């Protein structure tokens, strides 16, 4: 019985994981663009010195 429930839970959790990974990728992209903007500001500040 446990083997069956494990299989069901494994297959049912695959789809949400894919969605989460896509959201995670979006979040990583957002963070990297924010980091680029911060870096640009830092470079401008250093050049201004």
N, C-alpha and C positions, 0 to 999 in steps of 0.2 A: 504493500500500500504506500509506503513512504517513497519508493522508487517512482511510482506514478505521480504523486504530488510534486516531487522534485522536478520531474520532467515538465509538468504543467507550469510550475512557477518559473522555470528556466525559460520556456518559450514565451510566456506572457510578459516577462520582464525585458525581453530583447527589444521590443518596439519602443517603450519609453526611454530605454537607454540611448537608442539612436536619436530620438528627439532631444534628449538632454545633451548629447555630444554635439549636436548641431547648435543648440543654444550656447553651449560652452565655447564652441569655435567662434560664434558671433561675439561673445563676451571678450574672448582673447583678442579678436580683431579690434574691438572698441578700445580695449586697454592699450594695444600697441599704437593706435592712432593718437590716443591721449599722451602716451609716452613721447611720441614724435613731436607733438606740439610743445610739450614741456621742454624737450631737448632744444627745439628751435628757440624758445624763450631764453633758455640758459645760454645758448650760443650768442644771441643778440645782446644779452646782459654782459657777457665776457667781452664781446667786441666793443661794447660801449665804454668799458673801463679804460 
